Amino acid sequence: MPPDAKKVENTLRDLGFNNMVDKAILQINRGAEDAAGYAKPIFADAIKSMTLQDAIGLVKNGDTSATHFFREKTTEKLIAAFLPVIKSSLDKVQATKYYGDVVNKYNNFPTTFKKINPDLPSFVTGKAVDALFDLVAKEEVNIRTNIAARTSDILKKVFGQKLN
């Protein structure tokens, strides 16, 4: 759930709506998992557009420079690809509707000064893209620091030596 919605989630749980909240969270996760399959061709396109200067920078700059490159080159396309899949998944179980109804009701209370954004699909899409890059960064660090993680000839060649 979005951080702003934690209060709403806790209130619903306190009122005995655990099953509904759990279902919504499950569908949020499933939607993100469904969308992840669309990442591969987007990453492949980014690799194809890579310049020699980009490639040298990825090797020389170390740490998570490849992750940074992919984040810069693919984020907009990933969001565009993920959003409809995640929205569809959330809509199937009416999570978007229920979440929107609850948030809009909460936002309309006269005592609510800090309004919550009812756009659940955009929030989940952003979190899915962030989670994808977190995984990419962890794997990149592993490949750079762990010789055993260099499982292909190209990884052994690229990360087995330093460029001067």
C-alpha positions as CSV (number, residue, x, y, z in Angstrom):
1,M,0.0,0.0,0.0
2,P,1.2,3.5,-0.6
3,P,2.7,5.1,2.6
4,D,-0.2,7.6,2.8
5,A,-2.7,4.7,2.7
6,K,-1.2,2.8,5.6
7,K,-3.6,4.7,7.9
8,V,-6.5,3.6,5.7
9,E,-5.2,0.0,5.6
10,N,-4.8,-0.1,9.4
11,T,-8.3,1.4,9.9
12,L,-9.8,-1.2,7.5
13,R,-8.0,-4.0,9.3
14,D,-9.2,-2.7,12.7
15,L,-12.8,-2.8,11.3
16,G,-12.4,-6.5,10.3
17,F,-11.6,-6.1,6.6
18,N,-8.4,-8.1,6.7
19,N,-9.5,-10.3,3.8
20,M,-10.2,-7.4,1.5
21,V,-6.9,-5.6,2.3
22,D,-5.0,-8.9,1.9
23,K,-6.6,-9.5,-1.5
24,A,-5.8,-6.0,-2.7
25,I,-2.2,-6.4,-1.6
26,L,-1.9,-9.8,-3.3
27,Q,-3.3,-8.4,-6.6
28,I,-0.9,-5.4,-6.3
29,N,2.0,-7.9,-6.1
30,R,0.6,-10.1,-8.9
31,G,0.1,-7.1,-11.2
32,A,3.7,-6.1,-10.7
33,E,4.9,-9.6,-11.4
34,D,2.8,-9.8,-14.6
35,A,4.3,-6.5,-15.8
36,A,7.9,-7.6,-15.2
37,G,7.8,-9.8,-18.3
38,Y,7.6,-6.6,-20.4
39,A,11.0,-5.4,-19.2
40,K,13.2,-7.7,-21.2
41,P,12.7,-6.2,-24.7
42,I,13.0,-2.7,-23.2
43,F,16.3,-3.5,-21.7
44,A,17.4,-5.2,-25.0
45,D,16.6,-2.0,-26.9
46,A,18.6,0.0,-24.4
47,I,21.6,-2.3,-24.9
48,K,21.2,-2.0,-28.7
49,S,21.3,1.8,-28.4
50,M,24.4,1.8,-26.2
51,T,27.4,3.8,-27.5
52,L,31.0,2.7,-27.1
53,Q,31.4,5.6,-24.7
54,D,28.4,4.3,-22.7
55,A,29.9,0.8,-22.5
56,I,33.3,2.0,-21.4
57,G,31.7,4.1,-18.7
58,L,29.7,1.2,-17.4
59,V,32.9,-0.8,-16.9
60,K,35.1,2.0,-15.7
61,N,32.6,3.7,-13.3
62,G,31.9,0.5,-11.4
63,D,29.4,0.1,-8.6
64,T,26.0,0.4,-10.1
65,S,26.8,2.4,-13.2
66,A,25.0,-0.2,-15.5
67,T,21.9,0.1,-13.3
68,H,22.0,3.9,-13.6
69,F,22.4,3.6,-17.4
70,F,19.3,1.3,-17.6
71,R,17.3,3.5,-15.2
72,E,18.0,6.6,-17.4
73,K,17.3,4.8,-20.7
74,T,14.3,2.7,-19.8
75,T,12.3,4.1,-16.9
76,E,9.7,6.0,-19.1
77,K,9.2,2.9,-21.4
78,L,8.9,0.6,-18.4
79,I,6.3,2.7,-16.8
80,A,4.4,2.9,-20.1
81,A,4.6,-0.9,-20.5
82,F,3.8,-1.8,-16.9
83,L,1.0,0.6,-16.1
84,P,-1.7,-1.0,-18.3
85,V,-0.8,-4.5,-17.1
86,I,-0.9,-3.5,-13.5
87,K,-4.1,-1.5,-13.9
88,S,-5.7,-4.4,-15.6
89,S,-4.6,-6.8,-12.8
90,L,-5.9,-4.4,-10.1
91,D,-9.2,-3.8,-12.0
92,K,-9.9,-7.6,-12.2
93,V,-10.4,-7.7,-8.5
94,Q,-11.7,-4.2,-8.3
95,A,-8.8,-3.1,-6.1
96,T,-8.5,0.1,-8.0
97,K,-12.2,0.9,-7.5
98,Y,-12.2,-0.1,-3.8
99,Y,-9.0,1.8,-3.1
100,G,-10.3,4.8,-5.0
101,D,-13.6,4.7,-3.2
102,V,-11.9,4.4,0.2
103,V,-9.4,7.2,-0.5
104,N,-12.0,9.5,-2.0
105,K,-14.2,9.0,1.1
106,Y,-11.3,9.7,3.4
107,N,-10.3,12.7,1.3
108,N,-13.8,14.2,1.6
109,F,-13.9,14.1,5.4
110,P,-13.8,17.7,6.7
111,T,-11.1,16.7,9.1
112,T,-8.8,15.5,6.3
113,F,-6.2,18.1,5.6
114,K,-3.6,15.9,3.9
115,K,-5.3,14.4,0.9
116,I,-4.2,10.9,-0.4
117,N,-3.6,10.3,-4.1
118,P,-6.3,7.8,-5.2
119,D,-4.2,6.7,-8.2
120,L,-3.2,3.2,-7.1
121,P,-2.1,1.9,-10.5
122,S,0.5,4.7,-10.9
123,F,1.8,4.1,-7.4
124,V,2.1,0.4,-7.9
125,T,3.8,0.9,-11.3
126,G,6.4,3.2,-9.8
127,K,7.1,0.8,-7.0
128,A,7.4,-2.1,-9.5
129,V,9.9,-0.2,-11.6
130,D,11.9,0.8,-8.4
131,A,11.9,-2.8,-7.3
132,L,13.1,-4.0,-10.7
133,F,16.1,-1.5,-10.5
134,D,16.8,-2.6,-6.9
135,L,17.2,-6.2,-8.2
136,V,19.3,-5.1,-11.1
137,A,21.6,-3.1,-8.8
138,K,22.0,-6.0,-6.4
139,E,22.9,-8.4,-9.3
140,E,25.3,-5.8,-10.8
141,V,27.2,-5.4,-7.5
142,N,27.3,-9.2,-7.2
143,I,28.7,-9.6,-10.7
144,R,31.3,-6.9,-10.1
145,T,32.4,-8.3,-6.8
146,N,31.9,-12.1,-7.0
147,I,33.9,-13.9,-9.7
148,A,31.5,-16.9,-9.5
149,A,28.6,-14.7,-10.6
150,R,30.3,-14.0,-13.9
151,T,28.5,-16.9,-15.6
152,S,29.0,-16.1,-19.2
153,D,32.1,-15.6,-21.3
154,I,31.2,-11.9,-21.9
155,L,30.8,-11.2,-18.2
156,K,34.1,-12.9,-17.5
157,K,35.8,-10.9,-20.3
158,V,34.2,-7.5,-19.3
159,F,34.5,-7.7,-15.6
160,G,37.6,-9.9,-15.4
161,Q,39.9,-7.0,-16.3
162,K,40.0,-3.3,-15.5
163,L,40.1,-0.6,-18.3
164,N,42.8,2.0,-17.9
